[in-house]
Every structure is written in structure tokens, then in C-alpha cells.
Amino acid sequence: MTRPPDDSVDRIVRAWAARDPQLDASPLEVVGRLLLCAQHCEREILAALAEFELSFADFDVINTLRRRADPDGTNPTDLARSSLITSGAMTARLNRLESAGLIERTPDAADRRAVRVRLTPGGERLAERALVAVLAADERFLDPLGRRQREALAGTLKDLLLPHEDAQPR
């Protein structure tokens, strides 16, 4: 079996070993690759969203609304929590999406001080098309891996993520 070619992380770890043999730079073999993979994946996703003139944050909001499928609309505070952003940032994002005709805000029947947010029919169609494009970008990124490799990697990443996710404030 032939050894795969070196990547940039291999070169960095080797350089640290030459510079400081006492330093254990092996965590970079995982963390460095995770960070680089995230950068490459993000570029693929942003390129897919460019066709729709959506930022990743806009995509996140419209597809959260689509996924929730709340017939009465969703409270903006709930949307902000799902995105872990401030309500002020959510307001600005919703203003942009409303100006683009992708969402509508209506008074909350249960609380006159509040509003509910829902996708317009055009927003629903755009959210679906953008999701298909993002999933295709994800698929292209993962193309070098076979089904079993993907399943193993997904399980390993889940094992790594869960203890940190539980520590996050809700």
C-alpha cells in the first residue's frame, strides 16, 4: 500500500519537529485539518449561494424557517437563538430578507407587541433551490470519501463535538 502524499499539515508538523523536537504538534494533525476542511467547505458553500445572492446567514434563516414550517410563522427571538446571534443582528437580517421579498412579518395574534416571520412563496422556492445547491456543494467536497469513510468520519466528528456542544449555553 502506498503512502498518501503529504499535505500542508504534514509539512507544518514536520517543520515544528525540526524546530522544536520536544514540542508535540500532533494535535495539528486533526485540528489543523478540521480548520482547513472547514475553510474549503465554506468556500464551496459560498460559491453555491452566490448564484442566489444569499449570504450563508441569509441561507440559514430562510432554511430554518422552511425546516420549522410553522404555519403561524416563527418568533424572531427563536430564530436568533437557532443562529446564536443577537436579536439586533437578526432584525437587520430580517429587514434585508423582507426587502428582497423572501419573508414577511405579521403581527403575533397572541401578543400584539410581537411579530411572526414566515417565508413568502418566493422565499420558499429560493430556500429550496439554495438548499439543493448547498447539498450539492457538500457532496462535491465529500466526493473523495466513500460511504463507509463518510459514516466513520461522521461518527468520529460527532464523538468529538458532543462534549463541546453540551457545554454551550442555550
N, CA and C atoms as an extended XYZ file, in Angstrom:
510
Properties=species:S:1:pos:R:3:atomname:S:1:resname:S:1:resid:I:1 pbc="F F F"
N         0.844       -1.188        0.000 N   MET     1
C         0.000        0.000        0.000 CA  MET     1
C         0.880        1.239        0.000 C   MET     1
N         0.601        2.146       -0.900 N   THR     2
C         1.412        3.355       -0.982 CA  THR     2
C         0.911        4.386        0.005 C   THR     2
N         1.839        5.143        0.474 N   ARG     3
C         1.522        6.212        1.431 CA  ARG     3
C         0.950        7.409        0.673 C   ARG     3
N        -0.124        8.028        1.212 N   PRO     4
C        -0.671        9.204        0.514 CA  PRO     4
C         0.344       10.346        0.525 C   PRO     4
N         0.226       11.242       -0.421 N   PRO     5
C         1.164       12.371       -0.457 CA  PRO     5
C         0.994       13.261        0.779 C   PRO     5
N         2.049       13.972        1.095 N   ASP     6
C         1.995       14.915        2.212 CA  ASP     6
C         1.054       16.066        1.880 C   ASP     6
N         0.406       16.582        2.906 N   ASP     7
C        -0.405       17.779        2.757 CA  ASP     7
C         0.256       18.903        3.553 C   ASP     7
N        -0.379       20.055        3.567 N   SER     8
C         0.210       21.212        4.253 CA  SER     8
C         0.358       20.968        5.746 C   SER     8
N        -0.544       20.195        6.337 N   VAL     9
C        -0.444       19.909        7.769 CA  VAL     9
C         0.774       19.027        8.054 C   VAL     9
N         1.003       18.040        7.225 N   ASP    10
C         2.210       17.208        7.394 CA  ASP    10
C         3.461       18.075        7.384 C   ASP    10
N         3.503       19.012        6.459 N   ARG    11
C         4.679       19.881        6.352 CA  ARG    11
C         4.832       20.768        7.592 C   ARG    11
N         3.730       21.271        8.138 N   ILE    12
C         3.788       22.108        9.336 CA  ILE    12
C         4.267       21.298       10.534 C   ILE    12
N         3.700       20.115       10.718 N   VAL    13
C         4.085       19.260       11.846 CA  VAL    13
C         5.570       18.877       11.735 C   VAL    13
N         6.008       18.551       10.533 N   ARG    14
C         7.414       18.206       10.319 CA  ARG    14
C         8.321       19.409       10.619 C   ARG    14
N         7.881       20.598       10.216 N   ALA    15
C         8.674       21.804       10.474 CA  ALA    15
C         8.782       22.071       11.976 C   ALA    15
N         7.691       21.860       12.724 N   TRP    16
C         7.758       22.038       14.171 CA  TRP    16
C         8.675       20.995       14.812 C   TRP    16
N         8.644       19.780       14.305 N   ALA    17
C         9.513       18.734       14.852 CA  ALA    17
C        10.979       19.092       14.634 C   ALA    17
N        11.290       19.684       13.488 N   ALA    18
C        12.668       20.097       13.214 CA  ALA    18
C        13.057       21.302       14.072 C   ALA    18
N        12.136       22.218       14.262 N   ARG    19
C        12.408       23.444       15.016 CA  ARG    19
C        12.489       23.189       16.516 C   ARG    19
N        11.568       22.347       17.018 N   ASP    20
C        11.499       22.086       18.456 CA  ASP    20
C        11.106       20.630       18.677 C   ASP    20
N        12.090       19.726       18.723 N   PRO    21
C        11.801       18.293       18.840 CA  PRO    21
C        11.020       17.919       20.110 C   PRO    21
N        11.036       18.756       21.109 N   GLN    22
C        10.311       18.466       22.351 CA  GLN    22
C         8.817       18.798       22.249 C   GLN    22
N         8.455       19.578       21.252 N   LEU    23
C         7.077       20.032       21.089 CA  LEU    23
C         6.239       18.948       20.423 C   LEU    23
N         5.115       18.633       21.029 N   ASP    24
C         4.182       17.680       20.426 CA  ASP    24
C         3.147       18.461       19.613 C   ASP    24
N         3.377       18.527       18.328 N   ALA    25
C         2.467       19.256       17.433 CA  ALA    25
C         1.418       18.326       16.828 C   ALA    25
N         1.305       17.113       17.309 N   SER    26
C         0.371       16.143       16.723 CA  SER    26
C        -1.100       16.586       16.763 C   SER    26
N        -1.554       17.410       17.737 N   PRO    27
C        -2.952       17.856       17.651 CA  PRO    27
C        -3.269       18.580       16.336 C   PRO    27
N        -2.251       19.193       15.731 N   LEU    28
C        -2.473       19.863       14.445 CA  LEU    28
C        -2.891       18.885       13.359 C   LEU    28
N        -2.512       17.614       13.514 N   GLU    29
C        -2.882       16.629       12.502 CA  GLU    29
C        -4.404       16.480       12.406 C   GLU    29
N        -5.105       16.735       13.508 N   VAL    30
C        -6.568       16.703       13.491 CA  VAL    30
C        -7.135       18.118       13.390 C   VAL    30
N        -6.759       18.971       14.322 N   VAL    31
C        -7.358       20.307       14.384 CA  VAL    31
C        -7.003       21.125       13.144 C   VAL    31
N        -5.769       21.078       12.725 N   GLY    32
C        -5.375       21.808       11.522 CA  GLY    32
C        -6.164       21.359       10.311 C   GLY    32
N        -6.336       20.048       10.193 N   ARG    33
C        -7.105       19.533        9.054 CA  ARG    33
C        -8.586       19.886        9.169 C   ARG    33
N        -9.125       19.856       10.389 N   LEU    34
C       -10.521       20.274       10.563 CA  LEU    34
C       -10.717       21.723       10.120 C   LEU    34
N        -9.805       22.592       10.552 N   LEU    35
C        -9.916       24.009       10.196 CA  LEU    35
C        -9.773       24.220        8.693 C   LEU    35
N        -8.810       23.540        8.087 N   LEU    36
C        -8.630       23.678        6.637 CA  LEU    36
C        -9.817       23.117        5.875 C   LEU    36
N       -10.342       21.976        6.313 N   CYS    37
C       -11.530       21.414        5.662 CA  CYS    37
C       -12.706       22.373        5.784 C   CYS    37
N       -12.880       22.972        6.958 N   ALA    38
C       -13.975       23.923        7.153 CA  ALA    38
C       -13.832       25.099        6.194 C   ALA    38
N       -12.608       25.598        6.006 N   GLN    39
C       -12.395       26.718        5.080 CA  GLN    39
C       -12.745       26.318        3.648 C   GLN    39
N       -12.291       25.140        3.234 N   HIS    40
C       -12.582       24.686        1.866 CA  HIS    40
C       -14.080       24.454        1.670 C   HIS    40
N       -14.723       23.852        2.647 N   CYS    41
C       -16.159       23.589        2.564 CA  CYS    41
C       -16.943       24.899        2.531 C   CYS    41
N       -16.544       25.850        3.363 N   GLU    42
C       -17.220       27.143        3.383 CA  GLU    42
C       -17.104       27.835        2.025 C   GLU    42
N       -15.931       27.762        1.393 N   ARG    43
C       -15.773       28.364        0.061 CA  ARG    43
C       -16.726       27.727       -0.945 C   ARG    43
N       -16.851       26.395       -0.899 N   GLU    44
C       -17.776       25.692       -1.804 CA  GLU    44
C       -19.218       26.153       -1.577 C   GLU    44
N       -19.602       26.266       -0.312 N   ILE    45
C       -20.967       26.671        0.024 CA  ILE    45
C       -21.227       28.106       -0.427 C   ILE    45
N       -20.288       29.005       -0.148 N   LEU    46
C       -20.469       30.411       -0.544 CA  LEU    46
C       -20.555       30.553       -2.055 C   LEU    46
N       -19.766       29.756       -2.768 N   ALA    47
C       -19.829       29.788       -4.234 CA  ALA    47
C       -21.206       29.309       -4.708 C   ALA    47
N       -21.754       28.295       -4.057 N   ALA    48
C       -23.079       27.795       -4.429 CA  ALA    48
C       -24.151       28.835       -4.134 C   ALA    48
N       -23.996       29.586       -3.045 N   LEU    49
C       -25.001       30.588       -2.663 CA  LEU    49
C       -24.904       31.870       -3.483 C   LEU    49
N       -23.752       32.117       -4.101 N   ALA    50
C       -23.563       33.349       -4.879 CA  ALA    50
C       -24.607       33.455       -5.987 C   ALA    50
N       -24.946       32.347       -6.598 N   GLU    51
C       -25.951       32.325       -7.668 CA  GLU    51
C       -27.292       32.873       -7.193 C   GLU    51
N       -27.576       32.720       -5.914 N   PHE    52
C       -28.858       33.150       -5.351 CA  PHE    52
C       -28.759       34.502       -4.639 C   PHE    52
N       -27.556       35.079       -4.649 N   GLU    53
C       -27.286       36.357       -3.972 CA  GLU    53
C       -27.654       36.283       -2.488 C   GLU    53
N       -27.292       35.148       -1.877 N   LEU    54
C       -27.541       34.936       -0.460 CA  LEU    54
C       -26.224       34.806        0.289 C   LEU    54
N       -26.172       35.384        1.473 N   SER    55
C       -25.057       35.099        2.372 CA  SER    55
C       -25.379       33.785        3.071 C   SER    55
N       -24.387       33.217        3.738 N   PHE    56
C       -24.657       31.994        4.484 CA  PHE    56
C       -25.675       32.269        5.589 C   PHE    56
N       -25.577       33.436        6.222 N   ALA    57
C       -26.514       33.792        7.289 CA  ALA    57
C       -27.943       33.899        6.754 C   ALA    57
N       -28.113       34.505        5.582 N   ASP    58
C       -29.439       34.593        4.975 CA  ASP    58
C       -29.972       33.197        4.649 C   ASP    58
N       -29.107       32.370        4.086 N   PHE    59
C       -29.466       30.983        3.786 CA  PHE    59
C       -29.916       30.265        5.054 C   PHE    59
N       -29.181       30.472        6.133 N   ASP    60
C       -29.510       29.822        7.407 CA  ASP    60
C       -30.906       30.232        7.877 C   ASP    60
N       -31.231       31.510        7.797 N   VAL    61
C       -32.530       31.991        8.262 CA  VAL    61
C       -33.657       31.426        7.404 C   VAL    61
N       -33.541       31.539        6.094 N   ILE    62
C       -34.666       31.103        5.259 CA  ILE    62
C       -34.851       29.590        5.328 C   ILE    62
N       -33.764       28.841        5.474 N   ASN    63
C       -33.937       27.400        5.570 CA  ASN    63
C       -34.326       26.957        6.979 C   ASN    63
N       -34.022       27.748        7.992 N   THR    64
C       -34.557       27.460        9.329 CA  THR    64
C       -36.063       27.657        9.301 C   THR    64
N       -36.524       28.727        8.681 N   LEU    65
C       -37.966       28.951        8.554 CA  LEU    65
C       -38.615       27.821        7.756 C   LEU    65
N       -37.979       27.414        6.697 N   ARG    66
C       -38.530       26.336        5.859 CA  ARG    66
C       -38.582       25.025        6.633 C   ARG    66
N       -37.519       24.711        7.363 N   ARG    67
C       -37.442       23.465        8.131 CA  ARG    67
C       -38.491       23.452        9.242 C   ARG    67
N       -38.659       24.584        9.910 N   ARG    68
C       -39.630       24.667       11.014 CA  ARG    68
C       -41.060       24.552       10.500 C   ARG    68
N       -41.321       25.104        9.322 N   ALA    69
C       -42.631       25.012        8.677 CA  ALA    69
C       -43.774       25.362        9.626 C   ALA    69
N       -43.579       26.390       10.426 N   ASP    70
C       -44.613       26.819       11.367 CA  ASP    70
C       -45.662       27.621       10.602 C   ASP    70
N       -46.891       27.126       10.501 N   PRO    71
C       -47.901       27.827        9.702 CA  PRO    71
C       -48.229       29.227       10.227 C   PRO    71
N       -48.028       29.457       11.526 N   ASP    72
C       -48.289       30.775       12.098 CA  ASP    72
C       -47.067       31.688       12.035 C   ASP    72
N       -45.958       31.191       11.506 N   GLY    73
C       -44.717       31.949       11.480 CA  GLY    73
C       -43.899       31.665       12.732 C   GLY    73
N       -42.690       32.168       12.733 N   THR    74
C       -41.743       31.925       13.819 CA  THR    74
C       -41.383       33.240       14.484 C   THR    74
N       -41.230       33.202       15.775 N   ASN    75
C       -40.816       34.370       16.546 CA  ASN    75
C       -39.359       34.696       16.201 C   ASN    75
N       -39.026       35.964       15.918 N   PRO    76
C       -37.650       36.329       15.586 CA  PRO    76
C       -36.631       35.952       16.673 C   PRO    76
N       -37.052       35.990       17.935 N   THR    77
C       -36.139       35.604       19.023 CA  THR    77
C       -35.771       34.134       18.907 C   THR    77
N       -36.734       33.293       18.558 N   ASP    78
C       -36.441       31.873       18.352 CA  ASP    78
C       -35.480       31.683       17.187 C   ASP    78
N       -35.648       32.457       16.133 N   LEU    79
C       -34.717       32.391       15.005 CA  LEU    79
C       -33.316       32.808       15.430 C   LEU    79
N       -33.226       33.875       16.210 N   ALA    80
C       -31.917       34.359       16.670 CA  ALA    80
C       -31.235       33.297       17.520 C   ALA    80
N       -31.991       32.629       18.388 N   ARG    81
C       -31.404       31.566       19.218 CA  ARG    81
C       -30.874       30.426       18.364 C   ARG    81
N       -31.595       30.075       17.324 N   SER    82
C       -31.147       28.965       16.479 CA  SER    82
C       -29.879       29.325       15.721 C   SER    82
N       -29.649       30.616       15.521 N   SER    83
C       -28.445       31.071       14.821 CA  SER    83
C       -27.366       31.572       15.773 C   SER    83
N       -27.686       31.625       17.069 N   LEU    84
C       -26.766       32.123       18.092 CA  LEU    84
C       -26.261       33.522       17.773 C   LEU    84
N       -27.208       34.399       17.372 N   ILE    85
C       -26.859       35.789       17.125 CA  ILE    85
C       -27.755       36.669       17.991 C   ILE    85
N       -27.425       37.932       18.052 N   THR    86
C       -28.224       38.855       18.851 CA  THR    86
C       -29.532       39.168       18.128 C   THR    86
N       -30.512       39.607       18.890 N   SER    87
C       -31.791       39.964       18.271 CA  SER    87
C       -31.619       41.169       17.346 C   SER    87
N       -30.684       42.079       17.669 N   GLY    88
C       -30.418       43.217       16.790 CA  GLY    88
C       -29.877       42.782       15.444 C   GLY    88
N       -28.963       41.830       15.466 N   ALA    89
C       -28.419       41.302       14.199 CA  ALA    89
C       -29.513       40.584       13.421 C   ALA    89
N       -30.386       39.876       14.121 N   MET    90
C       -31.490       39.189       13.451 CA  MET    90
C       -32.429       40.203       12.817 C   MET    90
N       -32.699       41.305       13.489 N   THR    91
C       -33.579       42.335       12.932 CA  THR    91
C       -33.015       42.864       11.615 C   THR    91
N       -31.725       43.155       11.590 N   ALA    92
C       -31.098       43.653       10.355 CA  ALA    92
C       -31.186       42.599        9.250 C   ALA    92
N       -30.952       41.351        9.596 N   ARG    93
C       -31.026       40.264        8.615 CA  ARG    93
C       -32.455       40.130        8.086 C   ARG    93
N       -33.439       40.187        8.985 N   LEU    94
C       -34.834       40.075        8.563 CA  LEU    94
C       -35.243       41.261        7.695 C   LEU    94
N       -34.722       42.443        7.998 N   ASN    95
C       -35.005       43.617        7.161 CA  ASN    95
C       -34.532       43.375        5.730 C   ASN    95
N       -33.314       42.836        5.584 N   ARG    96
C       -32.779       42.541        4.242 CA  ARG    96
C       -33.644       41.509        3.516 C   ARG    96
N       -34.001       40.449        4.228 N   LEU    97
C       -34.787       39.379        3.605 CA  LEU    97
C       -36.196       39.852        3.250 C   LEU    97
N       -36.753       40.723        4.083 N   GLU    98
C       -38.077       41.271        3.787 CA  GLU    98
C       -37.998       42.201        2.575 C   GLU    98
N       -36.962       43.034        2.513 N   SER    99
C       -36.788       43.934        1.361 CA  SER    99
C       -36.632       43.155        0.064 C   SER    99
N       -36.033       41.979        0.166 N   ALA   100
C       -35.844       41.129       -1.015 CA  ALA   100
C       -37.103       40.323       -1.350 C   ALA   100
N       -38.133       40.449       -0.522 N   GLY   101
C       -39.382       39.740       -0.781 CA  GLY   101
C       -39.350       38.264       -0.418 C   GLY   101
N       -38.400       37.862        0.434 N   LEU   102
C       -38.258       36.450        0.775 CA  LEU   102
C       -39.018       36.052        2.034 C   LEU   102
N       -39.250       37.026        2.918 N   ILE   103
C       -40.008       36.758        4.144 CA  ILE   103
C       -41.054       37.833        4.316 C   ILE   103
N       -42.008       37.541        5.193 N   GLU   104
C       -42.965       38.560        5.597 CA  GLU   104
C       -43.094       38.492        7.104 C   GLU   104
N       -43.316       39.657        7.690 N   ARG   105
C       -43.543       39.741        9.137 CA  ARG   105
C       -44.985       40.158        9.355 C   ARG   105
N       -45.651       39.436       10.237 N   THR   106
C       -47.047       39.743       10.553 CA  THR   106
C       -47.181       39.849       12.063 C   THR   106
N       -48.170       40.614       12.526 N   PRO   107
C       -48.374       40.719       13.980 CA  PRO   107
C       -48.679       39.343       14.587 C   PRO   107
N       -48.169       39.124       15.780 N   ASP   108
C       -48.435       37.889       16.518 CA  ASP   108
C       -49.833       37.986       17.115 C   ASP   108
N       -50.706       37.046       16.789 N   ALA   109
C       -52.092       37.080       17.270 CA  ALA   109
C       -52.172       36.970       18.791 C   ALA   109
N       -51.193       36.307       19.393 N   ALA   110
C       -51.205       36.109       20.844 CA  ALA   110
C       -50.559       37.263       21.607 C   ALA   110
N       -49.738       38.062       20.932 N   ASP   111
C       -49.010       39.148       21.603 CA  ASP   111
C       -48.862       40.295       20.607 C   ASP   111
N       -49.655       41.341       20.782 N   ARG   112
C       -49.654       42.455       19.818 CA  ARG   112
C       -48.312       43.161       19.719 C   ARG   112
N       -47.446       43.011       20.716 N   ARG   113
C       -46.125       43.660       20.668 CA  ARG   113
C       -45.134       42.870       19.815 C   ARG   113
N       -45.463       41.624       19.523 N   ALA   114
C       -44.527       40.734       18.830 CA  ALA   114
C       -44.946       40.530       17.370 C   ALA   114
N       -44.003       39.992       16.593 N   VAL   115
C       -44.285       39.647       15.199 CA  VAL   115
C       -43.937       38.177       14.977 C   VAL   115
N       -44.455       37.652       13.899 N   ARG   116
C       -44.132       36.306       13.451 CA  ARG   116
C       -43.522       36.435       12.060 C   ARG   116
N       -42.567       35.593       11.761 N   VAL   117
C       -41.857       35.638       10.484 CA  VAL   117
C       -42.158       34.351        9.727 C   VAL   117
N       -42.469       34.498        8.444 N   ARG   118
C       -42.667       33.319        7.601 CA  ARG   118
C       -42.120       33.621        6.217 C   ARG   118
N       -41.811       32.562        5.506 N   LEU   119
C       -41.343       32.710        4.130 CA  LEU   119
C       -42.493       33.104        3.219 C   LEU   119
N       -42.192       33.930        2.244 N   THR   120
C       -43.142       34.183        1.163 CA  THR   120
C       -43.065       32.983        0.214 C   THR   120
N       -44.009       32.846       -0.693 N   PRO   121
C       -43.891       31.751       -1.672 CA  PRO   121
C       -42.560       31.810       -2.448 C   PRO   121
N       -42.139       33.020       -2.807 N   GLY   122
C       -40.853       33.155       -3.491 CA  GLY   122
C       -39.685       32.782       -2.590 C   GLY   122
N       -39.785       33.129       -1.308 N   GLY   123
C       -38.754       32.763       -0.346 CA  GLY   123
C       -38.673       31.263       -0.161 C   GLY   123
N       -39.832       30.620       -0.155 N   GLU   124
C       -39.886       29.146       -0.048 CA  GLU   124
C       -39.180       28.501       -1.238 C   GLU   124
N       -39.470       28.980       -2.425 N   ARG   125
C       -38.840       28.417       -3.636 CA  ARG   125
C       -37.334       28.648       -3.629 C   ARG   125
N       -36.914       29.869       -3.258 N   LEU   126
C       -35.484       30.175       -3.228 CA  LEU   126
C       -34.775       29.344       -2.156 C   LEU   126
N       -35.398       29.201       -0.997 N   ALA   127
C       -34.792       28.400        0.076 CA  ALA   127
C       -34.565       26.975       -0.392 C   ALA   127
N       -35.548       26.412       -1.079 N   GLU   128
C       -35.412       25.039       -1.563 CA  GLU   128
C       -34.291       24.923       -2.594 C   GLU   128
N       -34.258       25.837       -3.559 N   ARG   129
C       -33.218       25.797       -4.598 CA  ARG   129
C       -31.827       25.988       -3.986 C   ARG   129
N       -31.718       26.912       -3.026 N   ALA   130
C       -30.422       27.163       -2.383 CA  ALA   130
C       -29.987       25.947       -1.579 C   ALA   130
N       -30.917       25.287       -0.903 N   LEU   131
C       -30.571       24.087       -0.138 CA  LEU   131
C       -30.050       22.989       -1.058 C   LEU   131
N       -30.699       22.791       -2.178 N   VAL   132
C       -30.237       21.794       -3.146 CA  VAL   132
C       -28.816       22.129       -3.602 C   VAL   132
N       -28.544       23.399       -3.859 N   ALA   133
C       -27.209       23.823       -4.304 CA  ALA   133
C       -26.166       23.616       -3.207 C   ALA   133
N       -26.519       23.920       -1.963 N   VAL   134
C       -25.576       23.741       -0.848 CA  VAL   134
C       -25.301       22.259       -0.618 C   VAL   134
N       -26.335       21.438       -0.675 N   LEU   135
C       -26.113       19.993       -0.504 CA  LEU   135
C       -25.254       19.427       -1.633 C   LEU   135
N       -25.408       19.960       -2.831 N   ALA   136
C       -24.554       19.535       -3.947 CA  ALA   136
C       -23.106       19.963       -3.705 C   ALA   136
N       -22.913       21.162       -3.145 N   ALA   137
C       -21.555       21.622       -2.814 CA  ALA   137
C       -20.950       20.732       -1.731 C   ALA   137
N       -21.761       20.381       -0.726 N   ASP   138
C       -21.287       19.470        0.321 CA  ASP   138
C       -20.875       18.133       -0.292 C   ASP   138
N       -21.689       17.646       -1.203 N   GLU   139
C       -21.405       16.365       -1.863 CA  GLU   139
C       -20.091       16.439       -2.640 C   GLU   139
N       -19.874       17.542       -3.363 N   ARG   140
C       -18.607       17.701       -4.104 CA  ARG   140
C       -17.425       17.701       -3.149 C   ARG   140
N       -17.576       18.374       -2.018 N   PHE   141
C       -16.483       18.422       -1.042 CA  PHE   141
C       -16.177       17.030       -0.501 C   PHE   141
N       -17.208       16.248       -0.251 N   LEU   142
C       -17.035       14.914        0.333 CA  LEU   142
C       -16.733       13.833       -0.696 C   LEU   142
N       -16.729       14.183       -1.967 N   ASP   143
C       -16.557       13.221       -3.050 CA  ASP   143
C       -15.350       12.283       -2.885 C   ASP   143
N       -14.211       12.755       -2.349 N   PRO   144
C       -13.070       11.832       -2.220 CA  PRO   144
C       -13.316       10.667       -1.248 C   PRO   144
N       -14.346       10.749       -0.428 N   LEU   145
C       -14.616        9.714        0.566 CA  LEU   145
C       -15.710        8.771        0.093 C   LEU   145
N       -15.529        7.502        0.392 N   GLY   146
C       -16.572        6.518        0.131 CA  GLY   146
C       -17.616        6.557        1.237 C   GLY   146
N       -18.696        5.804        1.043 N   ARG   147
C       -19.805        5.783        2.004 CA  ARG   147
C       -19.333        5.387        3.394 C   ARG   147
N       -18.553        4.341        3.492 N   ARG   148
C       -18.083        3.889        4.810 CA  ARG   148
C       -17.165        4.913        5.468 C   ARG   148
N       -16.311        5.547        4.676 N   GLN   149
C       -15.446        6.587        5.231 CA  GLN   149
C       -16.280        7.752        5.765 C   GLN   149
N       -17.307        8.139        5.025 N   ARG   150
C       -18.180        9.231        5.470 CA  ARG   150
C       -18.881        8.881        6.774 C   ARG   150
N       -19.398        7.661        6.837 N   GLU   151
C       -20.090        7.234        8.054 CA  GLU   151
C       -19.139        7.216        9.242 C   GLU   151
N       -17.935        6.692        9.030 N   ALA   152
C       -16.949        6.645       10.115 CA  ALA   152
C       -16.547        8.055       10.546 C   ALA   152
N       -16.308        8.926        9.563 N   LEU   153
C       -15.925       10.298        9.879 CA  LEU   153
C       -17.053       11.022       10.601 C   LEU   153
N       -18.289       10.847       10.144 N   ALA   154
C       -19.428       11.490       10.795 CA  ALA   154
C       -19.525       11.046       12.249 C   ALA   154
N       -19.344        9.768       12.505 N   GLY   155
C       -19.394        9.257       13.875 CA  GLY   155
C       -18.263        9.795       14.732 C   GLY   155
N       -17.076        9.843       14.178 N   THR   156
C       -15.920       10.362       14.914 CA  THR   156
C       -16.099       11.843       15.231 C   THR   156
N       -16.549       12.619       14.244 N   LEU   157
C       -16.763       14.049       14.477 CA  LEU   157
C       -17.868       14.283       15.502 C   LEU   157
N       -18.896       13.447       15.482 N   LYS   158
C       -19.962       13.561       16.470 CA  LYS   158
C       -19.408       13.302       17.868 C   LYS   158
N       -18.563       12.267       18.008 N   ASP   159
C       -17.933       11.973       19.296 CA  ASP   159
C       -17.103       13.160       19.782 C   ASP   159
N       -16.441       13.827       18.869 N   LEU   160
C       -15.619       14.984       19.212 CA  LEU   160
C       -16.485       16.195       19.557 C   LEU   160
N       -17.575       16.373       18.849 N   LEU   161
C       -18.415       17.553       19.010 CA  LEU   161
C       -19.295       17.518       20.255 C   LEU   161
N       -19.880       16.375       20.557 N   LEU   162
C       -20.882       16.311       21.624 CA  LEU   162
C       -20.436       16.896       22.970 C   LEU   162
N       -19.259       16.581       23.484 N   PRO   163
C       -18.891       17.165       24.787 CA  PRO   163
C       -18.791       18.688       24.748 C   PRO   163
N       -18.437       19.240       23.608 N   HIS   164
C       -18.319       20.697       23.485 CA  HIS   164
C       -19.689       21.329       23.264 C   HIS   164
N       -20.546       20.642       22.546 N   GLU   165
C       -21.880       21.149       22.302 CA  GLU   165
C       -22.676       21.221       23.598 C   GLU   165
N       -22.522       20.220       24.447 N   ASP   166
C       -23.219       20.214       25.732 CA  ASP   166
C       -22.774       21.367       26.625 C   ASP   166
N       -21.565       21.863       26.414 N   ALA   167
C       -21.033       22.958       27.241 CA  ALA   167
C       -21.510       24.322       26.773 C   ALA   167
N       -22.147       24.395       25.597 N   GLN   168
C       -22.591       25.679       25.045 CA  GLN   168
C       -23.854       26.154       25.742 C   GLN   168
N       -23.948       27.452       26.036 N   PRO   169
C       -25.200       27.986       26.611 CA  PRO   169
C       -26.319       27.890       25.586 C   PRO   169
N       -27.495       27.648       26.045 N   ARG   170
C       -28.669       27.521       25.147 CA  ARG   170
C       -29.414       28.820       25.074 C   ARG   170
